[in-house]
Each structure stands twice: as C-alpha cells, then as structure tokens.
C-alpha cells in the first residue's frame, strides 16, 4: 500500500520541528499488518537510536517516520513501535521515559521481515529518478506592434474606410484614423480628469454628448445620470438626463450641473437643427416605468427637480431654442431605441436606431422610410450608433458591437466603425475600431471591462473632435477623449 504524503500531514510534520516533506522522488510503502520489519537499526546520526513520536497521532507517526527515511540516504526501511522499551533506543527510552514511548526506528539494508506485531507498523522506501525541475514561467508576451498608420492597398477611398484617401493605390489616413485601411479611431491620450467622472455631485453617469455654446465658447454636455447614488444596474428606474458645462470638449464637465429630464430617461443625444433649434433625443419619456431606488439614502440634488427647474412634459424627444432650455416635447418624431439623428441643411432628417435608418423630409415627418444599416451578424448585435458626416461629405458610424455581451468578453475591445457615402448604404463594419484600453496623459493605462454609448463631437470643419463613451459597468462614468489632430505626436488607439 502506498502512503500518500498529504499536504495536511506535511504541515503537521513541519509544525513539530522535525523535517520538511519527503523528496519528490521518494515513495514509501506500508507493510500489511501480518509483518513487522526487524534488525539493521541505524544507531548513528541525529535520527539514530530511535526518534520519539509520541506527540503525534498514529497516522502522523507513520508519515513522519517514513519521511525521515526518505531524507536519510542509508535508510532503507522503517518501523513505528508503540511503547517501545528496548534500552538501546536511547532517544525513546531514557531517564525521562523509563517505560519507553512510541518510537520511530530507521533501518539500513539487511533488515528481516518478522511476524505480526500489534504494536508495530513498518514499511520501506523506493527511490526513483529525481523529477526534472519545473520549467520556468514563460516570459510575458511582447506588446503588439503599433498599428500601421495607413499603407494598406486600395483602389478607391472606400477601401480606406473613408477615413483617409487612396493615393497611388495606398491608403493615407486622416489624423483621426489609423490602421492599414484607416478604420481605427486615432486618439490623444485621455486627460485623467475628463468627461463627467465621479465628483461630489454626480456619482454615476453613462455616456453623453456635447455642443459648443457659441455665445460663451463653453461646451454644454448632456449625460445619462443615475439618481440617488445608484449604479448602472438601476438604469431602468433611476436614469435621468442632466446637463453640465466645460471649458473644453473633453471636459471635465463640472460647471452648472442642471436637471433636464426626470427618470425614466436615458441615452442623451443633443443635435442642432438647421432652423437653429436644439433637439434632445433619448429613450424613455421622463415618466418612471418602475419605482426609483434610493441607493445612497440621501436627497438627490437633481431629483425631485429642485425649485426653479420645472420638469418638462413627457416625450421621447424634446426641443428647445437654447441649450439651457426650457424643453418641450417634439411632435412627430418616432420614438426609437438608441436614437441618433443627422440633419441635412434642407431639413431632411436621418434618424438611426440600432440596426436601421429612418428618413423623412422633415424632423416632424410626416412620412418615414426605413432602411437597414449595420445588420446583426452571428454573435454581433449592434447598438448605440453615433453618426457624423465628415468634411468630404462622407458618413461614419461608430457603435457598440457587443449588445448583451454575446460578441466580446469583459476587457476585450468591441467597438465598430462603418462608413457610407450617403448615410443610407453602409459598409461592413471594422471591429474593433475602438475599445476598452484607455491610455491617459499621466502615462497610465487602464483596461476597463466595457465601454459603450459612443458619440462623436465634431470640429467646425466636420472632422471628429471628441469621443464620448460610457465607461465601466462597475464605476459607471463618462469618458471624453480628444481625437488626434494634424501635428499631434504620440497618438494612440483604445484597442491595444
């Protein structure tokens, strides 16, 4: 019978201060109860003349004695005797223990097998080749080489994702895009304090969008805000829309924080119509669909609406002549899931949802036609479209390619980019084009679990200026990161 040297046994052996566990190449065997090994006892060395084991349990006595034999080259067998009385075993039988005690006897080769002895358990060892040392851990994988900035083969600008130009059959990327075919978003390092992070007023938010107030030259952002200190898991009960002001498009948005729409409202998206009015698109109408949770047990600063801030009437789209309100329902606009608008100068309106675009001659319809855009493909379920038209007149869409987390695991970049000449017929998307790996201007890098709700703020020439994202299910804040601009150095992506 082979004795297994369990971890628990070895802990006991070490605790009593005798010896560590057996070498890996030493195996011990216990004899059947009909036999006990005798003679050839070792009488020299620290473990000669017997080793007292009375302070151990019977199983631990056996394990300990067998382990000692493994550590002594000349030892070939062992025996544990209860109440051993032979006077030669002076470590076990002495003035302190004249009647003897439980004793481990180590034996050289030449022992003989005796008959049954109810006070004896014995065994022997066999030594095999020393096992090889474990292989050293593999070195960490080298970082992925940076994406090439253009250089992919092309026949037309379409082959360059409309994020650059095809020159001499090679893609040349705009500063805001990178990769061999200019499909990946090219960004500056994010400011540590950007967007709408946790502060004394806003605890959790989930994405936003902003527009420049030409009268003040400040940026007014609209954000999905989780009232009463709740996290994103309470979005269907506690999400409302607030506005906040910043000096730069990437924030921080920490000025003039104001309630705009009550729960339940979510996925704020602001856009200016050619007539000068501002349209605020969202899901939810500002009417609760389930009871609000109070996660912080303190009065929220924005809900119920404080005095001086009347609560707008319920609707799925609101309109105002000012970025600061007051807001009223916009009539004739279909309520869509994750709406994102685009207005042509003549008022023709494209309104995008997760997988289609709705077109009408005017924002109030009356007739809307529907065309598919990015189609669900296998595990890829798109949501949260953000659409803009660049300075060449081409359209771009960024979206979350991971609705329901069926396409990518936590931490894996999973943002899509598609492109179009007319806003109606779209390319197959590039995934990932943006993602979860955020590089900050203090040279730190954080891989967030998920980023969603991509929205893009444009410069006056139509170039993408700032990327807004909902950041991390755990922390639930809003990122705002500047796009790379001409002349910038050290730009990065969020996919590596």
Secondary structure, 3 states (H helix, E strand, C coil): CECCCCHHHHHHHHHCCCCCCCCCCEEEEECCCCCEEECCECCCCCCCCCEECCCCCHHHHHHHHHHHHHHCCCCCEEEEEEEECCCCCCCCCECCECCCEEEEEEECCCCEEECCCCCEEEEEEEECCCCCCCCCCCCCCCCCCCCCECCCECCCHHHHCCCEEEECCEEEECCCEEECCCCEECECCECCCCEECCCCCCCCEEEEEEEEECCCCEEEEEEEEEHHHCCHHHHHHHEEEEEEEECCCCECCCEEEEEEECCCCEEEEEEECCCCCEEEEEECCCCCCCCCCCCCCCCCCCCCCCCCCCCCCCCCEEEECCCCCCCEECCCCCCCCCCEEEECCCCCEEEECCCEEEEECCCCCCCCEEEECCCCECCECCEEEEEEECCCCCEEEEEECCHHHCCCCCCCCCEEEEEECCCCCECCCEEEEECCEEEECCCCEEECCCEEEEEEEECCCCCEEEEEEEECCCCCEEEEEEECCCCCCCCECCCC
